């Protein structure tokens, strides 16, 4: 749980016995530390100058915009404009394997671009949906989606497993789901989470795009209050981004066999259910896929992910995209919580993009190859 101590309502979200990340204005740090010591509350300073850490990630934009797409750097974070230019470039230069299209428009009118990746080897193929960046501040998500596309295109000729994946399956990849929120996290508030829709009764913006799906909507783990980070919205699929993706997935539900959503942070591989403590009907197949994926991931750098049902492994939350996908007939639905476990949190340094994406790639390939086998 991450809160801003200067927001009057935020301390009420702190629950005894939990670990809480607190962002504190620099001029109040000295007065806060003696209070924590007197109250016998253990604390650790994770990032001594948060503003500087933010500026280190966002301050190089003018330099990045001048780089040619042929020399695109996958080991830095990219703005929305750069990511969309990159998508257009791949659509032009890799037309044999890449097809770009839009599933709709965001609240602020931005196109919701998706890349369809795969060899047009037969009229009908099973497919995997991958989305990143439902929550704006989780920048490692969009970085992974771009990394996945890069790896697919670069290793298609040399890696038999990748060739098998792209020949037998299509991949629908949405590098930035919450385009308005992601853009806002680059220009105004690095820790912004929600969409950017306006609420007529409150001055607060946005809805949690991972609480807005029509599956136990606005039950436990979601909020009815528009100012909360987990606000579920005025009604299910109120957000044009959620509505557009849900419409696409419904339309292609017979084709799409896996739904993978990438979040940060916690180092977990989660599967349904999020909204209740219960075992899914195809538990054995999904559990086996998760177990093998986590082991494959660990083989790269020794990072061990926890895995299991989201409700018991992370926390109960209603209205999530993963639960919705599973309830709508997609048998393999997973949510990854990528690095780390809280030291850097949402400000994962760019030096950790490569190892994070490299290990995650092994897990995704493992899940994908699992799909191509029969599981009883």
C-alpha positions in Angstrom: 0.0 0.0 0.0 1.4 3.4 -1.0 0.0 6.6 0.5 0.8 10.3 0.5 1.0 11.4 4.2 0.0 14.9 3.4 -3.4 13.8 2.0 -5.8 14.1 5.0 -7.7 10.9 4.2 -4.7 8.7 3.4 -3.6 7.6 7.0 -7.0 5.9 7.4 -6.0 3.4 4.8 -3.0 2.2 6.9 -3.9 -1.1 8.6 -2.0 -2.4 11.6 0.4 -5.2 10.8 1.0 -4.2 7.2 3.9 -2.6 5.5 3.1 0.8 4.0 5.1 3.0 1.6 4.8 6.7 2.6 5.8 9.6 0.4 6.8 12.5 2.6 7.6 16.1 1.6 11.3 16.7 2.2 10.7 19.6 4.6 8.6 17.4 7.0 11.0 14.4 7.1 12.9 15.6 10.1 9.7 16.1 12.2 8.3 12.7 11.1 11.2 10.5 12.0 11.2 11.3 15.8 7.5 10.6 15.8 8.0 7.2 14.3 10.7 6.4 16.8 8.6 7.5 19.8 5.7 5.4 18.5 8.0 2.5 18.1 7.1 2.1 14.5 10.0 0.5 12.5 10.9 2.3 9.3 13.4 2.2 6.4 14.2 5.0 4.1 14.0 3.4 0.6 14.5 6.5 -1.6 16.0 9.5 0.1 15.2 12.0 -2.7 12.1 10.8 -4.6 11.9 13.9 -6.8 15.4 13.3 -8.0 14.6 9.7 -8.8 11.5 10.8 -10.8 13.5 13.4 -12.7 16.1 10.7 -13.6 13.5 8.7 -15.4 11.6 11.5 -17.1 14.2 14.1 -17.7 15.8 12.7 -20.9 12.7 12.9 -23.2 14.1 15.6 -25.5 17.2 13.4 -26.1 15.0 10.3 -26.7 12.8 11.9 -29.2 15.7 12.5 -31.5 16.7 8.9 -31.7 16.0 7.0 -34.9 13.5 4.1 -34.6 16.1 1.8 -36.1 18.2 2.4 -33.0 15.2 2.1 -30.6 16.5 1.5 -27.1 14.5 -1.2 -25.2 16.4 -0.6 -22.0 14.8 2.8 -21.2 11.3 3.9 -20.5 9.4 5.5 -23.4 6.7 8.2 -23.6 3.4 7.3 -25.2 4.3 9.3 -28.3 7.5 7.3 -28.7 5.7 4.0 -28.2 3.1 4.8 -30.8 5.7 6.0 -33.3 7.5 2.7 -32.7 4.3 0.7 -33.3 3.7 2.6 -36.6 7.3 1.9 -37.6 7.0 -1.8 -37.0 3.7 -1.9 -38.9 5.5 -0.5 -41.9 8.8 -2.4 -41.7 7.6 -5.9 -40.6 4.3 -6.3 -42.5 4.9 -10.0 -42.8 4.6 -10.6 -39.0 3.0 -7.4 -37.7 -0.4 -5.8 -38.2 -1.4 -2.7 -36.2 -5.0 -1.7 -35.6 -7.0 0.3 -33.1 -9.8 -1.1 -30.9 -11.3 2.3 -30.1 -10.5 5.7 -28.5 -9.7 6.7 -25.0 -11.6 9.2 -22.9 -9.3 12.0 -24.2 -9.6 10.8 -27.8 -6.3 8.9 -28.2 -6.3 5.7 -30.3 -6.1 2.4 -28.5 -3.5 0.6 -30.6 -2.9 -3.1 -30.7 -0.3 -5.1 -32.6 -1.3 -8.4 -34.1 1.8 -10.5 -34.2 2.2 -13.8 -36.0 2.7 -15.6 -39.3 -0.3 -15.6 -41.6 0.1 -19.4 -42.0 -3.5 -20.4 -41.9 -7.0 -18.8 -41.9 -7.8 -19.6 -38.3 -5.3 -19.7 -35.5 -5.7 -19.7 -31.7 -4.5 -16.4 -30.1 -3.0 -15.0 -26.9 -3.9 -11.5 -25.7 -1.2 -9.5 -23.8 -1.9 -6.0 -22.3 0.4 -3.7 -20.4 -0.1 -0.4 -18.6 -3.7 -0.7 -17.2 -2.2 1.2 -14.3 -0.4 4.3 -15.5 2.5 4.4 -13.1 3.6 0.8 -13.7 6.0 1.7 -16.4 7.8 -1.7 -16.5 4.6 -3.1 -18.0 4.8 -1.2 -21.3 8.5 -1.8 -21.3 7.9 -5.5 -21.3 5.3 -5.4 -24.0 7.8 -3.7 -26.3 10.5 -6.2 -25.3 8.2 -9.1 -26.1 7.6 -7.8 -29.6 11.4 -7.1 -30.1 12.3 -10.6 -29.1 9.6 -12.2 -31.3 10.8 -10.3 -34.4 14.5 -10.7 -33.7 14.5 -14.5 -32.8 11.7 -15.7 -35.2 14.3 -17.1 -37.7 16.7 -18.6 -35.2 14.7 -19.8 -32.2 12.6 -22.9 -32.9 10.3 -22.2 -29.9 9.5 -18.7 -31.1 9.0 -19.9 -34.7 6.5 -22.4 -33.4 4.7 -19.8 -31.3 4.4 -17.3 -34.2 3.4 -20.0 -36.7 0.8 -21.7 -34.6 -0.6 -18.7 -32.7 -1.5 -15.0 -33.1 -0.5 -12.6 -30.3 -2.6 -9.5 -29.7 -0.3 -7.1 -27.9 -1.5 -3.8 -26.3 1.6 -2.0 -25.0 -0.3 0.8 -23.3 -3.9 0.0 -22.2 -4.4 3.2 -20.2 -3.1 5.7 -22.7 -4.4 8.9 -21.1 -3.2 7.9 -17.6 0.2 6.8 -18.9 0.7 10.2 -20.7 -0.4 12.0 -17.5 2.2 10.0 -15.5 4.9 11.4 -17.8 3.7 15.0 -17.9 2.1 15.7 -14.5 2.1 13.0 -11.8 4.6 10.0 -12.0 2.4 8.1 -9.5 -0.9 8.4 -11.3 -2.8 5.1 -11.5 -6.3 5.6 -13.0 -7.8 6.7 -16.3 -8.4 10.4 -16.8 -12.2 10.6 -17.2 -14.0 13.4 -15.4 -16.6 13.1 -12.7 -19.4 15.6 -12.7 -20.0 15.6 -9.0 -16.4 15.4 -7.7 -13.2 17.2 -8.7 -11.4 13.9 -8.8 -10.3 12.4 -12.2 -10.2 8.8 -13.3 -11.3 5.3 -12.6 -9.2 2.2 -11.8 -9.3 0.4 -15.1 -8.7 -2.9 -13.3 -11.9 -2.5 -11.1 -14.2 -1.5 -14.0 -14.9 -4.9 -15.5 -18.3 -6.6 -15.3 -17.4 -9.3 -12.9 -18.5 -8.8 -9.3 -18.2 -5.1 -10.1 -17.5 -2.8 -7.1 -17.6 -5.6 -4.5 -14.7 -6.2 -2.1 -11.4 -4.6 -2.9 -12.9 -1.7 -4.9 -14.2 1.7 -3.9 -17.4 3.7 -4.8 -15.6 7.0 -4.0 -14.3 8.8 -7.1 -11.3 10.2 -5.3 -9.9 6.7 -4.3 -7.3 4.9 -6.3 -9.5 1.8 -6.5 -12.6 3.7 -7.7 -14.7 1.2 -9.7 -16.4 3.9 -11.8 -20.1 4.8 -12.1 -21.0 1.5 -13.8 -19.1 -1.5 -15.4 -17.3 -0.6 -18.6 -17.9 3.1 -18.0 -14.3 3.7 -19.2 -14.0 3.8 -23.0 -10.7 1.9 -22.8 -12.2 -1.0 -20.8 -15.3 -1.0 -23.0 -13.3 -1.2 -26.2 -11.0 -4.0 -25.0 -13.9 -5.9 -23.6 -15.8 -5.6 -26.9 -12.8 -6.9 -28.8 -12.2 -9.9 -26.4 -15.9 -10.8 -26.5 -15.8 -10.7 -30.3 -12.8 -13.0 -30.4 -13.5 -15.2 -27.4 -13.5 -18.4 -29.4 -10.1 -17.7 -30.8 -8.3 -16.3 -27.7 -7.1 -19.0 -25.4 -4.9 -17.0 -23.0 -5.2 -13.6 -21.4 -2.0 -12.1 -19.9 -1.9 -8.8 -18.2 1.3 -7.1 -16.9 1.4 -5.1 -13.7 3.9 -4.0 -11.0 5.1 -4.6 -8.4 5.3 -7.7 -6.2 7.0 -10.5 -8.2 3.9 -12.7 -8.5 2.1 -14.8 -11.1 -1.6 -14.7 -10.4 -4.6 -16.5 -11.8 -8.4 -16.4 -11.0 -10.2 -15.8 -8.9 -9.4 -12.3 -7.6 -12.9 -11.6 -6.3 -13.4 -14.7 -4.2 -11.6 -17.6 -2.4 -12.5 -20.5 -4.7 -10.9 -23.0 -7.0 -11.3 -22.6 -10.7 -12.6 -25.6 -12.6 -9.5 -26.1 -14.7 -7.2 -25.5 -11.7 -4.8 -28.4 -12.5 -3.9 -27.1 -15.9 -3.6 -23.5 -14.9 -1.6 -24.3 -11.7 0.7 -26.5 -13.8 1.3 -23.7 -16.3 2.0 -21.2 -13.5 4.4 -23.6 -11.7 6.4 -24.2 -14.9 6.4 -20.5 -15.8 7.7 -19.4 -12.4 10.5 -22.0 -12.6 11.5 -20.9 -16.1 11.6 -17.3 -14.9 13.8 -18.2 -11.9 16.3 -19.9 -14.2 17.5 -16.6 -15.5 18.6 -14.6 -12.4 17.3 -16.7 -9.5 14.3 -14.4 -8.9 11.5 -16.5 -7.3 8.0 -15.4 -8.0 5.1 -16.4 -5.8 2.2 -17.9 -7.7 -1.4 -18.8 -7.0 -5.0 -17.5 -7.0 -4.9 -13.7 -6.8 -7.4 -13.5 -3.9 -5.2 -15.6 -1.5 -1.7 -14.8 -3.0 -2.2 -11.0 -3.2 -5.5 -9.7 -2.0 -9.2 -9.8 -2.9 -10.3 -7.4 -5.6 -13.4 -7.3 -7.7 -14.0 -6.1 -11.3 -10.6 -7.2 -12.6 -9.7 -7.8 -16.2 -8.2 -11.2 -15.4 -11.4 -12.5 -13.7 -13.5 -11.0 -16.5 -11.5 -12.8 -19.2 -11.7 -16.1 -17.4 -15.5 -15.7 -16.8 -15.9 -14.9 -20.5 -14.4 -18.2 -21.7 -10.7 -17.6 -21.9 -9.3 -20.7 -20.1 -5.8 -19.3 -19.2 -6.0 -15.9 -17.6 -2.9 -14.6 -15.7 -1.8 -11.3 -14.2 1.9 -10.8 -13.7 3.2 -8.5 -11.0 6.7 -7.8 -12.2 9.8 -6.6 -10.2 10.4 -5.6 -7.5 9.0 -6.2 -4.0 9.0 -2.6 -2.8 12.5 -1.1 -2.7 12.1 0.9 -5.8 8.4 0.1 -6.3 7.0 1.9 -9.3 10.3 3.7 -9.9 12.1 0.5 -11.0 15.4 1.8 -12.4 16.1 1.5 -16.1 19.1 -0.7 -15.4 16.6 -3.4 -14.3 14.4 -3.3 -17.4 16.6 -5.8 -19.2 16.8 -8.5 -16.5 13.1 -8.1 -15.6 12.1 -8.5 -19.3 14.5 -11.3 -20.0 13.2 -13.4 -17.1 9.6 -12.6 -17.8 10.0 -13.5 -21.5 11.0 -17.1 -20.3 7.8 -17.3 -18.3 5.6 -16.1 -21.2 7.2 -18.5 -23.7 6.6 -21.3 -21.2 2.9 -20.5 -20.8 2.5 -20.1 -24.5 4.1 -23.5 -25.3 1.9 -25.0 -22.5 -1.1 -23.8 -24.5 0.0 -25.8 -27.6 -0.1 -29.0 -25.6 -3.2 -30.9 -24.4 -3.9 -30.5 -20.7 -6.4 -32.7 -19.0 
